[in-house]
Amino acid sequence: MSRVPAMPIEVAQCFEAFPPRVQKRLKAVRRMIFDVAEAQGVGPLIESIKWGEPAYVPAASKTGTTVRLGWHARTPEVCRVLVNCRTTLVATYRELYGSVLAFEGQRAIALPVCDEPSDEALRHCIALALTYHRSKSRSDS
């Protein structure tokens, strides 16, 4: 397991705005993001707020795409792991894990707040996002 850095103040404030059980769920996904980044060798992550949500992207350019964590009061039982809808990631996720994970459009993995999805599937999806550009450039060669 990697060492998970302290949250920047603005990210911590964003997490504090979530209900306690959502905080717990999304903090576990945050830890997973840092673990996966280390395992994939993508270098340090930039942790910030994008579109009002915690966001994670490799600091090195042309490595991966941003992964965001979201939750909305209108769907209180679902957290989201979001990626750029202009990527092919959610289509790939569906192909690989359509029977294990739930999805929303071309942008998100929908995670039940209370249930634990397959760690293996979620870790792989995060790895695909954090290495998206690196993997894409290899396949373009």
Contacts in CASP RR format, 6 or more apart in sequence:
PFRMAT RR
TARGET T0000
AUTHOR 0000-0000-0000
METHOD contacts of the structure
MODEL  1
MSRVPAMPIEVAQCFEAFPPRVQKRLKAVRRMIFDVAEAQGVGPLIESIK
WGEPAYVPAASKTGTTVRLGWHARTPEVCRVLVNCRTTLVATYRELYGSV
LAFEGQRAIALPVCDEPSDEALRHCIALALTYHRSKSRSDS
1 31 0 8 1.000
1 35 0 8 1.000
2 34 0 8 1.000
2 35 0 8 1.000
2 37 0 8 1.000
2 38 0 8 1.000
2 39 0 8 1.000
3 34 0 8 1.000
4 30 0 8 1.000
4 31 0 8 1.000
4 34 0 8 1.000
4 35 0 8 1.000
5 34 0 8 1.000
5 47 0 8 1.000
7 15 0 8 1.000
7 47 0 8 1.000
8 47 0 8 1.000
8 48 0 8 1.000
10 48 0 8 1.000
10 49 0 8 1.000
11 47 0 8 1.000
11 48 0 8 1.000
11 49 0 8 1.000
11 54 0 8 1.000
14 49 0 8 1.000
14 52 0 8 1.000
14 53 0 8 1.000
14 54 0 8 1.000
15 23 0 8 1.000
15 26 0 8 1.000
15 27 0 8 1.000
15 54 0 8 1.000
16 23 0 8 1.000
18 26 0 8 1.000
18 71 0 8 1.000
19 76 0 8 1.000
21 113 0 8 1.000
21 114 0 8 1.000
22 71 0 8 1.000
22 76 0 8 1.000
22 79 0 8 1.000
22 113 0 8 1.000
25 79 0 8 1.000
25 111 0 8 1.000
25 113 0 8 1.000
26 54 0 8 1.000
26 69 0 8 1.000
26 70 0 8 1.000
26 71 0 8 1.000
26 79 0 8 1.000
29 69 0 8 1.000
29 79 0 8 1.000
29 81 0 8 1.000
29 111 0 8 1.000
29 122 0 8 1.000
30 54 0 8 1.000
30 56 0 8 1.000
30 69 0 8 1.000
32 119 0 8 1.000
32 122 0 8 1.000
32 123 0 8 1.000
32 126 0 8 1.000
33 45 0 8 1.000
33 56 0 8 1.000
33 67 0 8 1.000
33 126 0 8 1.000
33 130 0 8 1.000
34 45 0 8 1.000
34 56 0 8 1.000
35 123 0 8 1.000
36 123 0 8 1.000
36 126 0 8 1.000
36 127 0 8 1.000
36 130 0 8 1.000
37 43 0 8 1.000
37 44 0 8 1.000
37 45 0 8 1.000
37 56 0 8 1.000
37 58 0 8 1.000
37 130 0 8 1.000
39 127 0 8 1.000
40 127 0 8 1.000
40 130 0 8 1.000
40 131 0 8 1.000
42 58 0 8 1.000
42 60 0 8 1.000
42 63 0 8 1.000
42 64 0 8 1.000
42 130 0 8 1.000
42 131 0 8 1.000
42 134 0 8 1.000
43 58 0 8 1.000
43 59 0 8 1.000
43 60 0 8 1.000
43 63 0 8 1.000
44 58 0 8 1.000
44 59 0 8 1.000
45 56 0 8 1.000
45 57 0 8 1.000
45 58 0 8 1.000
45 59 0 8 1.000
45 130 0 8 1.000
46 56 0 8 1.000
46 57 0 8 1.000
46 58 0 8 1.000
46 59 0 8 1.000
47 54 0 8 1.000
47 55 0 8 1.000
47 56 0 8 1.000
48 54 0 8 1.000
48 55 0 8 1.000
49 55 0 8 1.000
50 66 0 8 1.000
50 68 0 8 1.000
51 68 0 8 1.000
53 68 0 8 1.000
53 69 0 8 1.000
53 70 0 8 1.000
53 82 0 8 1.000
54 68 0 8 1.000
54 69 0 8 1.000
54 70 0 8 1.000
55 66 0 8 1.000
55 67 0 8 1.000
55 68 0 8 1.000
55 69 0 8 1.000
56 66 0 8 1.000
56 67 0 8 1.000
56 68 0 8 1.000
56 130 0 8 1.000
57 64 0 8 1.000
57 65 0 8 1.000
57 66 0 8 1.000
57 67 0 8 1.000
57 130 0 8 1.000
58 64 0 8 1.000
58 130 0 8 1.000
62 133 0 8 1.000
62 134 0 8 1.000
62 137 0 8 1.000
63 130 0 8 1.000
63 131 0 8 1.000
63 133 0 8 1.000
63 134 0 8 1.000
64 129 0 8 1.000
64 130 0 8 1.000
64 131 0 8 1.000
64 132 0 8 1.000
64 133 0 8 1.000
64 134 0 8 1.000
65 83 0 8 1.000
65 84 0 8 1.000
65 87 0 8 1.000
65 89 0 8 1.000
65 129 0 8 1.000
65 130 0 8 1.000
65 132 0 8 1.000
65 133 0 8 1.000
66 83 0 8 1.000
66 84 0 8 1.000
66 129 0 8 1.000
67 81 0 8 1.000
67 82 0 8 1.000
67 83 0 8 1.000
67 126 0 8 1.000
67 129 0 8 1.000
67 130 0 8 1.000
68 80 0 8 1.000
68 81 0 8 1.000
68 82 0 8 1.000
68 83 0 8 1.000
69 79 0 8 1.000
69 80 0 8 1.000
69 81 0 8 1.000
69 82 0 8 1.000
70 79 0 8 1.000
70 80 0 8 1.000
70 81 0 8 1.000
70 82 0 8 1.000
71 78 0 8 1.000
71 79 0 8 1.000
71 80 0 8 1.000
71 113 0 8 1.000
76 113 0 8 1.000
77 112 0 8 1.000
77 113 0 8 1.000
77 114 0 8 1.000
78 110 0 8 1.000
78 111 0 8 1.000
78 112 0 8 1.000
78 113 0 8 1.000
79 110 0 8 1.000
79 111 0 8 1.000
79 112 0 8 1.000
79 113 0 8 1.000
80 104 0 8 1.000
80 108 0 8 1.000
80 109 0 8 1.000
80 110 0 8 1.000
80 111 0 8 1.000
81 108 0 8 1.000
81 109 0 8 1.000
81 111 0 8 1.000
81 122 0 8 1.000
81 125 0 8 1.000
81 126 0 8 1.000
82 107 0 8 1.000
82 108 0 8 1.000
82 109 0 8 1.000
83 89 0 8 1.000
83 90 0 8 1.000
83 107 0 8 1.000
83 108 0 8 1.000
83 129 0 8 1.000
83 132 0 8 1.000
84 107 0 8 1.000
85 105 0 8 1.000
85 106 0 8 1.000
85 107 0 8 1.000
87 129 0 8 1.000
87 132 0 8 1.000
89 125 0 8 1.000
89 128 0 8 1.000
89 129 0 8 1.000
89 132 0 8 1.000
90 103 0 8 1.000
90 105 0 8 1.000
90 106 0 8 1.000
90 107 0 8 1.000
90 108 0 8 1.000
90 109 0 8 1.000
91 106 0 8 1.000
92 128 0 8 1.000
93 101 0 8 1.000
93 103 0 8 1.000
93 109 0 8 1.000
93 125 0 8 1.000
93 128 0 8 1.000
94 103 0 8 1.000
96 121 0 8 1.000
96 124 0 8 1.000
96 125 0 8 1.000
97 118 0 8 1.000
97 121 0 8 1.000
97 124 0 8 1.000
97 125 0 8 1.000
100 117 0 8 1.000
100 118 0 8 1.000
100 121 0 8 1.000
101 109 0 8 1.000
101 110 0 8 1.000
101 111 0 8 1.000
101 117 0 8 1.000
101 118 0 8 1.000
101 121 0 8 1.000
101 122 0 8 1.000
101 125 0 8 1.000
102 109 0 8 1.000
102 110 0 8 1.000
102 111 0 8 1.000
102 112 0 8 1.000
103 109 0 8 1.000
103 110 0 8 1.000
104 110 0 8 1.000
109 122 0 8 1.000
109 125 0 8 1.000
111 117 0 8 1.000
111 122 0 8 1.000
128 135 0 8 1.000
END
